[in-house]
Amino acid sequence: MSDATAMTRGFTQEAFDALMDTRGEPDWLRSLRCEAWRVFQEMPMPTRNEEEWMRTDIRPLKLDEFSLPAAESECSAAAELLSEGVQLGGAVKTVNGASRDFSLSDKWRQKGVLFGNLADFVRSDGELVRRHLYQGTLHAGLDRLAALHAACWTSGTFLYVPRNVVVDEPFYSQSTITENGVDLGHTLVVLEEGAEVTYLSEMQSCQAADSGLHCGGTEVYIGDRARLRFVNLQDWGQNVWHFAHQHARLGRDASLQWTVGALGSRLAKVNQQVALAGKGADCQVNGVMFTEGRQHLSYHTLQHHQAESCRSDFLYKAALQDKSRTVWRGMIKVDRNAQKTDGYQRNDNLLLSNQCRADAIPGLEIEADDVRCTHGATTGRVDDELLFYAQSRGFTRKEAVRLVVSGFFQQVFDRITIESVREALGQAIGQRVREVR
């Protein structure tokens, strides 16, 4: 059965009923979808009267202009930046939220690893999916767009690594959108106790000028002593609306390194939350944002310390040019029982024009009394003396700016242990840099 379903234009009751009629899913998932659809119908769109949305205006977004895909789409133009030259353990590709290709190495399949289209695993491994899908803090009531995703997701990626299985080859997924396409894909990653894996996720438009809507969800469950390296590169075209809720939960002594590259989209509103639920859990999040034109990227992060002796380290860096804008709003939340917490968050912004704007809002909410939590944020322009020095050594002004921008991001690049990711991010940013104006 194809993931693509014939739908009427817009997200209407008729469209939802047609989706439900063609999915052939178990009752528990049908019930979840129907409840999410009820919330979507009753809940208004977010407005700037709400604190979370007061710096992000989505009034130009018209949901009626989009619909679920009416026919299968193809895209062969999108480059695979993260996986170039990498020996993969498996790969999944989707177009407009519909699965197109997937592969999984036999050696990992024989060890019990599951990887592929989430919709397929709902049918073949339904109980395993049911135990984790929407069982954490990700739910339809977060906002109207989250409800739309929960009700209407058509495909996505499922990665499951059994207990004590250490995978030394990365897994890769690529999501693409064609002109006026919609992607409601859901990502579900589950690592059992002692498991270890690297997962690379890439989002791109088929053509740079294609318009579209992405409304996604990501759930990550990392068992006790398990380790995950998770890379997400968002490089949609600059006519794509991008909304996502991303949640991770760490068990005892679990480890997560999460690298985020945010380069594309017309407007992005992303909520990224990490819950350190087990004693001794450790999380490092590295964020790279580069904006141009009139792009607006808004990232809200939460480091939620629920257990004692946990460590979190969030570092987001943004470089802005033209009339673009970024919003970063970070919170370290420490529960009463989360003693001996070590939490850190920082956001640095480099302004490459006189018309761009960066908002940085760090925050702390601490209920425990034996903690070490620090935060900070900086915003500044390129130092003209640095540009003059570089130009005096033979660089053109554009080359000098590129050199300064590369140096600005180096602190984040140094944290990334995957060479292909460092190179892909550096190359993608370097191609976008123009002269400072």
C-alpha positions as CSV (number, residue, x, y, z in Angstrom):
1,M,0.0,0.0,0.0
2,S,1.3,3.4,-0.9
3,D,1.9,6.1,1.7
4,A,0.4,8.7,-0.7
5,T,-3.3,9.1,-0.5
6,A,-5.7,10.9,-2.7
7,M,-6.8,14.0,-0.7
8,T,-8.9,17.1,-1.2
9,R,-7.1,20.4,-1.0
10,G,-6.6,21.7,2.5
11,F,-6.7,19.8,5.8
12,T,-10.5,19.2,5.9
13,Q,-12.7,16.6,7.6
14,E,-13.1,15.0,4.2
15,A,-9.3,14.8,3.8
16,F,-8.9,13.3,7.3
17,D,-11.6,10.7,6.7
18,A,-10.0,9.7,3.4
19,L,-6.6,9.3,5.2
20,M,-8.2,7.1,7.9
21,D,-9.9,4.9,5.3
22,T,-6.7,4.1,3.4
23,R,-4.2,3.5,6.3
24,G,-5.3,0.1,7.5
25,E,-3.8,0.8,11.0
26,P,-4.6,-0.8,14.4
27,D,-7.3,0.6,16.6
28,W,-4.8,2.1,19.1
29,L,-3.3,4.3,16.4
30,R,-6.7,5.2,14.9
31,S,-7.8,6.4,18.3
32,L,-4.7,8.5,18.8
33,R,-5.2,10.1,15.4
34,C,-8.9,10.8,16.0
35,E,-8.1,12.5,19.3
36,A,-5.4,14.6,17.7
37,W,-7.7,15.6,14.9
38,R,-10.3,16.7,17.4
39,V,-7.7,18.9,19.1
40,F,-6.6,20.3,15.7
41,Q,-10.2,21.3,14.9
42,E,-10.8,22.9,18.2
43,M,-7.5,24.6,18.8
44,P,-6.8,28.0,17.2
45,M,-3.5,28.8,15.4
46,P,-0.8,30.3,17.6
47,T,-0.7,34.1,17.9
48,R,1.8,36.6,19.0
49,N,-0.3,37.2,22.1
50,E,1.3,34.0,23.5
51,E,4.7,34.4,25.0
52,E,6.2,31.5,23.1
53,W,5.1,33.0,19.7
54,M,5.4,36.7,20.4
55,R,8.5,37.0,18.3
56,T,7.4,34.7,15.5
57,D,4.5,35.8,13.2
58,I,2.9,33.0,11.3
59,R,-0.1,35.0,10.0
60,P,1.0,34.7,6.4
61,L,0.8,30.9,6.6
62,K,-2.4,29.6,5.0
63,L,-3.0,26.0,5.7
64,D,-5.7,25.8,3.1
65,E,-3.0,26.2,0.5
66,F,-1.6,22.8,1.3
67,S,-2.8,19.3,1.4
68,L,-1.6,15.7,1.8
69,P,0.0,14.4,-1.5
70,A,-2.6,13.3,-4.1
71,A,-0.1,11.3,-6.1
72,E,3.4,9.9,-5.6
73,S,6.2,12.4,-6.3
74,E,9.8,12.0,-7.3
75,C,12.9,14.0,-6.6
76,S,16.3,13.2,-7.9
77,A,17.9,16.6,-7.5
78,A,18.6,16.8,-3.8
79,A,22.2,16.3,-2.7
80,E,23.1,14.0,0.2
81,L,25.5,16.3,2.1
82,L,25.7,14.3,5.4
83,S,26.2,10.8,3.9
84,E,28.7,11.7,1.1
85,G,31.7,9.3,1.4
86,V,30.2,7.6,4.5
87,Q,29.8,3.8,4.7
88,L,26.2,3.5,5.9
89,G,24.4,0.8,7.9
90,G,21.1,1.7,6.4
91,A,19.3,4.5,4.6
92,V,15.7,5.8,4.3
93,K,14.4,8.4,1.7
94,T,11.0,10.1,1.6
95,V,9.5,12.6,-0.8
96,N,6.6,14.8,0.4
97,G,6.3,12.5,3.5
98,A,6.0,9.3,1.5
99,S,8.6,6.6,1.7
100,R,10.5,5.9,-1.5
101,D,13.6,3.9,-0.8
102,F,15.2,2.1,2.2
103,S,18.0,-0.2,2.9
104,L,19.5,-2.0,5.9
105,S,22.7,-4.0,6.1
106,D,22.2,-7.7,6.7
107,K,24.7,-7.7,9.5
108,W,22.7,-5.2,11.5
109,R,19.4,-6.9,10.6
110,Q,20.8,-10.2,12.0
111,K,21.6,-8.4,15.3
112,G,17.9,-7.4,15.6
113,V,18.3,-3.7,14.5
114,L,15.1,-2.3,12.9
115,F,15.3,0.6,10.5
116,G,13.0,1.9,7.9
117,N,9.5,3.4,7.2
118,L,7.7,4.0,10.5
119,A,4.3,3.3,8.9
120,D,5.5,-0.2,7.9
121,F,6.7,-1.0,11.4
122,V,3.3,0.0,12.8
123,R,1.9,-3.0,11.0
124,S,4.9,-5.5,11.4
125,D,6.1,-4.5,15.0
126,G,3.0,-2.7,16.3
127,E,3.5,-3.5,20.0
128,L,7.1,-2.2,20.0
129,V,6.0,1.0,18.3
130,R,3.0,1.4,20.5
131,R,5.2,1.3,23.7
132,H,7.1,4.4,22.5
133,L,5.0,6.4,20.0
134,Y,3.6,9.5,21.8
135,Q,4.4,8.0,25.2
136,G,6.6,10.9,26.4
137,T,6.2,14.7,26.5
138,L,5.4,15.0,22.8
139,H,1.6,15.2,22.4
140,A,-1.1,16.7,20.2
141,G,-2.0,19.4,22.7
142,L,1.3,21.3,22.4
143,D,-0.1,23.6,19.7
144,R,-2.4,23.3,16.7
145,L,0.5,22.4,14.3
146,A,1.6,19.6,16.6
147,A,-2.0,18.3,16.6
148,L,-2.0,18.4,12.8
149,H,1.1,16.3,12.7
150,A,-0.2,13.8,15.2
151,A,-3.4,13.3,13.3
152,C,-2.1,13.2,9.7
153,W,1.5,12.0,9.7
154,T,1.8,9.5,6.8
155,S,5.4,8.2,7.0
156,G,8.6,8.7,8.8
157,T,11.6,6.8,10.1
158,F,11.9,4.2,12.9
159,L,15.2,3.2,14.3
160,Y,15.4,0.5,17.0
161,V,18.7,-0.9,18.4
162,P,18.4,-3.9,20.8
163,R,20.2,-4.2,24.1
164,N,24.0,-4.0,24.1
165,V,24.2,-3.8,20.3
166,V,26.9,-1.4,19.2
167,V,26.5,-0.2,15.6
168,D,29.6,1.3,14.1
169,E,28.1,2.4,10.8
170,P,25.8,5.5,10.7
171,F,22.1,5.3,9.6
172,Y,20.9,8.0,7.3
173,S,17.5,9.5,6.4
174,Q,16.7,12.1,3.8
175,S,13.4,14.0,3.5
176,T,12.7,16.1,0.5
177,I,9.8,18.3,-0.6
178,T,8.7,19.2,-4.1
179,E,6.8,22.3,-5.2
180,N,3.9,23.0,-2.8
181,G,4.6,19.7,-1.1
182,V,3.8,18.7,2.5
183,D,6.0,16.6,4.8
184,L,4.4,15.5,8.1
185,G,7.0,12.8,8.8
186,H,7.6,11.4,12.3
187,T,10.9,10.1,13.5
188,L,11.1,7.6,16.3
189,V,14.4,6.4,17.7
190,V,14.7,3.8,20.4
191,L,17.9,2.5,22.0
192,E,17.7,-0.3,24.5
193,E,20.1,-0.6,27.5
194,G,23.8,-0.4,26.5
195,A,23.1,0.1,22.8
196,E,25.1,2.6,20.7
197,V,24.4,4.1,17.2
198,T,24.9,7.2,15.0
199,Y,21.9,8.6,13.1
200,L,22.1,11.3,10.4
201,S,18.9,13.1,9.3
202,E,18.8,15.5,6.4
203,M,15.9,17.7,5.1
204,Q,16.0,19.4,1.7
205,S,13.8,20.9,-1.0
206,C,14.0,19.2,-4.4
207,Q,14.5,22.7,-6.0
208,A,15.7,25.7,-4.0
209,A,12.7,27.8,-5.0
210,D,10.1,25.1,-4.2
211,S,7.4,26.2,-1.6
212,G,6.2,23.7,0.9
213,L,5.1,22.8,4.5
214,H,7.0,20.6,6.9
215,C,5.3,19.9,10.2
216,G,7.3,17.2,11.9
217,G,7.8,15.3,15.2
218,T,10.8,13.6,16.7
219,E,10.9,11.2,19.6
220,V,14.2,9.8,21.0
221,Y,14.3,7.2,23.8
222,I,17.8,6.3,25.1
223,G,18.0,3.5,27.5
224,D,20.3,3.0,30.5
225,R,24.0,3.3,29.5
226,A,23.0,3.7,25.8
227,R,24.8,6.2,23.6
228,L,23.4,8.1,20.6
229,R,25.0,10.6,18.2
230,F,22.1,12.3,16.4
231,V,22.7,14.9,13.6
232,N,19.8,16.9,12.1
233,L,20.5,19.2,9.1
234,Q,17.5,21.4,8.1
235,D,18.3,22.9,4.7
236,W,14.8,23.4,3.2
237,G,14.4,26.0,0.4
238,Q,13.6,29.5,1.5
239,N,9.9,29.1,0.6
240,V,9.2,26.3,3.0
241,W,7.4,26.7,6.3
242,H,9.1,24.5,9.0
243,F,7.6,23.5,12.3
244,A,8.8,20.7,14.6
245,H,8.7,19.4,18.1
246,Q,11.7,17.3,19.0
247,H,11.9,15.4,22.3
248,A,14.5,13.1,23.8
249,R,14.5,11.1,27.0
250,L,17.7,9.7,28.6
251,G,17.9,6.9,31.0
252,R,20.5,6.2,33.7
253,D,24.1,7.0,32.6
254,A,22.8,7.4,29.0
255,S,24.6,9.8,26.6
256,L,23.3,12.0,23.8
257,Q,25.2,14.2,21.4
258,W,22.7,16.1,19.3
259,T,24.0,18.3,16.5
260,V,21.5,20.7,14.8
261,G,22.2,22.6,11.5
262,A,19.5,25.1,10.7
263,L,20.2,26.8,7.4
264,G,17.0,26.7,5.3
265,S,13.2,27.5,5.3
266,R,11.3,30.7,5.0
267,L,10.2,30.5,8.7
268,A,11.1,27.9,11.2
269,K,9.7,27.3,14.7
270,V,11.3,24.4,16.5
271,N,10.9,23.2,20.1
272,Q,13.8,21.0,21.2
273,Q,13.5,19.3,24.6
274,V,15.8,16.9,26.4
275,A,14.7,15.2,29.6
276,L,17.5,13.7,31.7
277,A,15.4,11.2,33.5
278,G,18.0,8.8,34.8
279,K,20.8,9.4,37.2
280,G,24.1,10.3,35.6
281,A,22.7,11.1,32.2
282,D,24.8,13.3,29.9
283,C,23.6,15.5,27.0
284,Q,25.5,17.8,24.6
285,V,23.6,19.8,22.0
286,N,25.4,21.7,19.3
287,G,23.4,24.2,17.2
288,V,24.6,26.0,14.0
289,M,22.2,28.6,12.4
290,F,22.9,30.7,9.3
291,T,20.3,32.9,7.9
292,E,20.0,35.2,4.8
293,G,17.3,37.1,2.9
294,R,14.2,37.5,5.1
295,Q,14.5,34.1,6.8
296,H,13.2,33.8,10.3
297,L,14.4,30.9,12.5
298,S,13.1,30.5,16.0
299,Y,14.5,27.7,18.2
300,H,13.3,27.1,21.7
301,T,15.3,24.6,23.8
302,L,14.7,23.0,27.2
303,Q,17.2,21.1,29.3
304,H,15.0,19.3,31.8
305,H,17.0,17.8,34.7
306,Q,14.7,15.2,36.4
307,A,17.3,13.1,38.1
308,E,20.4,13.7,40.2
309,S,24.0,14.0,39.0
310,C,23.1,14.7,35.3
311,R,25.0,17.0,32.9
312,S,23.7,19.1,30.0
313,D,25.6,21.4,27.7
314,F,23.8,23.4,25.0
315,L,25.7,25.7,22.6
316,Y,23.9,27.5,19.8
317,K,25.7,29.8,17.4
318,A,24.0,31.9,14.7
319,A,25.4,34.1,11.9
320,L,22.9,36.4,10.2
321,Q,23.0,38.5,7.0
322,D,20.6,40.6,4.9
323,K,17.3,41.2,6.7
324,S,17.1,37.8,8.4
325,R,16.2,37.2,12.0
326,T,16.8,34.5,14.6
327,V,15.2,33.8,17.9
328,W,16.7,31.5,20.5
329,R,14.9,30.9,23.8
330,G,16.6,28.5,26.2
331,M,15.6,27.1,29.5
332,I,17.4,25.0,32.1
333,K,14.8,23.4,34.3
334,V,16.0,21.5,37.4
335,D,13.4,19.5,39.4
336,R,13.5,19.3,43.2
337,N,15.2,15.9,43.3
338,A,17.7,16.6,40.6
339,Q,20.6,17.5,43.0
340,K,24.2,17.8,41.8
341,T,23.0,19.0,38.4
342,D,25.6,20.5,36.0
343,G,23.7,22.6,33.4
344,Y,25.1,25.0,30.8
345,Q,23.6,26.9,27.9
346,R,25.0,29.6,25.6
347,N,23.9,31.4,22.5
348,D,26.3,33.6,20.4
349,N,25.2,35.7,17.4
350,L,27.2,37.3,14.6
351,L,25.5,40.1,12.7
352,L,26.7,40.5,9.1
353,S,24.4,43.4,8.1
354,N,22.8,46.4,9.7
355,Q,19.3,45.1,9.1
356,C,19.4,41.6,10.6
357,R,18.3,40.9,14.2
358,A,19.0,38.2,16.8
359,D,17.0,37.7,19.9
360,A,18.6,35.6,22.7
361,I,16.6,34.7,25.8
362,P,18.3,32.3,28.2
363,G,16.6,31.2,31.4
364,L,16.8,29.2,34.6
365,E,14.1,27.5,36.6
366,I,15.8,25.7,39.6
367,E,14.1,23.9,42.4
368,A,17.1,22.0,43.8
369,D,19.7,23.6,46.0
370,D,22.9,21.7,45.1
371,V,23.5,22.6,41.5
372,R,25.8,24.4,39.1
373,C,23.8,26.1,36.3
374,T,25.2,28.8,34.0
375,H,24.0,30.5,30.9
376,G,25.0,33.3,28.6
377,A,24.3,35.0,25.3
378,T,26.3,37.5,23.1
379,T,25.5,39.4,20.0
380,G,27.9,41.5,17.9
381,R,29.0,42.6,14.5
382,V,32.0,41.5,12.5
383,D,35.2,43.3,13.7
384,D,36.3,45.6,10.9
385,E,39.9,45.3,12.1
386,L,39.8,41.5,11.5
387,L,38.5,42.1,7.9
388,F,41.2,44.7,7.3
389,Y,43.9,42.4,8.7
390,A,42.8,39.5,6.4
391,Q,42.6,41.7,3.4
392,S,46.1,43.1,4.1
393,R,47.2,39.4,3.8
394,G,45.8,39.0,0.3
395,F,42.2,37.9,1.0
396,T,39.3,39.5,-0.9
397,R,36.7,41.1,1.4
398,K,34.3,38.2,0.7
399,E,37.0,35.7,1.6
400,A,37.8,37.6,4.7
401,V,34.2,37.5,5.8
402,R,34.0,33.8,5.1
403,L,37.2,33.3,7.2
404,V,35.7,35.2,10.2
405,V,32.4,33.3,9.9
406,S,34.3,30.0,9.9
407,G,36.2,31.0,13.0
408,F,33.0,32.1,14.7
409,F,31.5,28.6,14.2
410,Q,34.8,26.7,15.0
411,Q,33.9,26.2,18.6
412,V,30.8,24.2,17.6
413,F,32.7,22.4,14.8
414,D,35.3,21.3,17.3
415,R,32.7,19.5,19.3
416,I,31.4,17.5,16.3
417,T,33.1,14.1,16.2
418,I,31.8,13.1,12.8
419,E,34.1,14.4,10.0
420,S,31.5,14.3,7.3
421,V,29.1,16.5,9.4
422,R,31.8,19.1,10.1
423,E,32.7,19.3,6.4
424,A,29.0,19.4,5.2
425,L,28.1,22.2,7.6
426,G,31.3,24.2,6.8
427,Q,30.7,23.9,3.1
428,A,27.0,24.8,3.2
429,I,27.7,27.9,5.3
430,G,30.7,29.0,3.2
431,Q,28.6,28.9,0.1
432,R,26.1,31.3,1.6
433,V,28.4,34.0,3.0
434,R,28.5,37.3,1.2
435,E,30.3,40.6,1.9
436,V,29.3,42.5,5.1
437,R,27.1,45.4,4.4
